[in-house]
């Protein structure tokens, strides 16, 4: 979730209908932390690469469902999507956004609960498992991804230095993903102030 992410959609046209529905839910509840459109388009693209029936997409941190809506808008028929949200009222409201999408589920729980629905072909770590917060471990991608599966870790600030830095210090969380021995990973710049790490589990 991104600070002022909901406001980033102001005036944008051509959004998928499901994304518009999730944005309406976010605005009606004054929820500001939605996935930004740049990130959403990346998620939509990656979701389209998940194979048909039997494919699985997971997400931690549903918020009001904007990121999940981008994923669902890109997913092929037969792909199952599940997102975990720790705030119960938010989880219920987000589930309502997908009331007519039986392949998409919003589950109330801690981010670690996503493991019960994996392993995944695509996993988006947005609301936990990123390893950014002290005491919150990074997700175990060897357990949560199928071989060849993809993980997306969002909301990094671009850095023109190596090792990457944030707030004057080495960005250990970003290094964790970029140098993870089980992944082939790259930093993708989405906007001048926004980037994500995308990694594929080695076969």
N, C-alpha and C positions, 0 to 999 in steps of 0.2 A: 504494500500500500504506500502511496506517495502523498506527501503533504501537498494540499491544494490540487490533487489529481482530478477531482470532480470538476473543479472550475476550468481545467485545461480543455474541456470539451465545449466550452461556450462558443457558439457560432459555427461549430463544425458541422458540415453536411455529409451525407452519404454513409452514415454509420449503420452497421447491421441493426435490424429491428430489435434483436434480443439485447444488444448493448444499450440501445435507447431505453428499453424497459428497465434495465438495471440502473441506468443513470437516473431515471425518474424516481426509482426507489431510493437511491442515495440522496437525491436532492430533497425528497419529501421528508427525509429523516435528518437533514442537515449533516450528512456524512461526507467529510471533505477528502478522505484518504483513498480515493479510487485509483486503480491502475491508470496511468497516463495513456493517451492514445498511441504514442510512439511504441510503448511497451505492448499495448493491446494488439497492434498490427503484427508485431513479432510473434506473439502468442498464437494469433490466428494462423499465421503462416506455418509455424511449427506443428500446430494441431493437425493441419492438413496432411502432414507427412506421416501421421500414425495410420497404420494399416486398418482395414475394415473390421468386420466382426471379430471380436476378441481383443481388440486394441484397448488399452487403458491409459487414461490421462488423470493425473492427480494434482491437487493444489493445496497448499497450506495457507490459511488466512483468506477466507472468502470475502470479508468486508461485506459490501452490499451486492457482490456478485458481478461487478463490471469485468474484472479479469476473466472470471469463469465464463461470462457471456461471450467474450472474444474467443476463448478456447472452443466453446460449444458452436460458435458461428463458423469456425474453420474445420471442425471435426467431420470425418466421413461417417456415413451411415454405419451403425453397428458398433461404433466406438463408445465405451462407457467412460463417464467423467464423474469424479468425486472430489469435493472440496471440504476441508475441515475448518470450522470457525469456533473459536473458544467462547465468544459472547453469545449466550443462549437467545436473547431477543433478536440479535443481528442474524444469527443462523436461521431463525424462523422466518424473518423477513426476507432474507436472501433466497431461502427455499421457495418462497412464494413467487419469486421472479421466474422460476423454472417449473412452475406447476404443471405445464403442458409439455414438459420435456422429460419423459420417463428415463431416458438414458443418462440424465444429469442429476446428481444427488448432492445436497448440502447436509453435512453431518455436524452436529454440535460435539465438540471435544477439543482436546489439546492437539497440537500439531503432530505429536508422535503417533496419534491414533490413525494417521494416514496409512501406516504400515499394514493395517488389517485389510486394506483394499488393493495392495500391490501384489507383485511388482509391476512397475509402470513402464510404458513405452515413452511417456513424457511426464515429467514431474516439475512443477513450478513451485519453488520455495519462496513464498511471499510473506507469510505470517508465522514464521518459525522454521528452525532447521537450517538457517543461513550461517549460523556461527558468528553473527555480528555482536550479539549481546553476551557479556560475561555471564557464565553459568548456564547458557543455553547452547548445548553442543550442536555441532553441524550434523546434518542428516547423514546417515550411512548409505551412500548411493550404491554400494555393492549389494546391499540388501534390498533397496527400494527400486532399483532399475533392472530391467531385463538387459542382458548383454546387447549392446548397441543402442540402448535407451538413452534419452536426452534429459538433462537437468537444466533448468533456467533459474539463476539466482539474480534477482533484480535490485534496482535502487542503489546502484553505485554511482559515485561521482567520477567522471573521467579524470585520468591522471596522465600527464605527459612524461612521467619519469618511471624508471625501474630501479628498485621495486616500486610498485604503485603506493601512493601516499594519500592519506586523508586526515585532515585536521593537524597537519604537521608531523604525523607519525606514519610509519609503515602500516599499510592496510593489511593486517594479518588475515582477516576474513577473506579478502579477495585473493590473496596469495594461496590460501588453503585450497580454493577451487581451481585456480589457474595451474597449480603445481600438483594437483591431486594425482596420485599414481594410478588410480583406476579410471581416469578420465583423459580424454583429449579435449582441452578446453580453450576457449578464446574469449576475449572481451569484445563486446559489440557495442559501439557507440550509437545511441539512439537519438540523442539531441546534444547540444553543446554542454548541457548540465546533467546528462543522464546516460548511463550505460548499464549493461547487464553482462553476466558471464554465462555462456552457453557451453555445456560440456556433454560429450557422448561417452558412455561407458565402453571401455575397451572390450573387445571380444575375447 
